[in-house]
Amino acid sequence: MRDVLRISVPLTIWLASFSAVYGLQGLVCSPRWGAAGLGLAAGRVALVAAAVAAVALQAVLLLGLRGPRLAPASGFVRGVSLALAVVALVATAWTLLPVATTSLCL
């Protein structure tokens, strides 16, 4: 069971962080964000902070999977989990990059 978690957690975290950050972008662009007394500058800060936190979480997970505490006994599972952790880290950085580089609300 632990091997299944080692393999599935990196991409699951990517999916959750992608959904959370773009959901936050929808909230920032909604009238409720302005009604709460927050401007687009605060929204940009919140979005960039969420994106950086998601990338940092993926990096910590990758480092954790490389360490002896979370490393699986099987060499195959270790290789697959590390490969998926790298893919998830790159996917997180790539899919959340537009949050930091493009205009918020069109």
Buried (B, 14 or more C-beta within 10 A) or exposed (E): EEBEEBBEBBBEBBEEBBEBBBEBBEBBBEEEBEEEEBEBEEBBEBBBEBBEEBBEBBBEBBEBBEEEEBBBEEEEBBEBBBEBBBBBBEBBBEBBEEBEEEEBEE
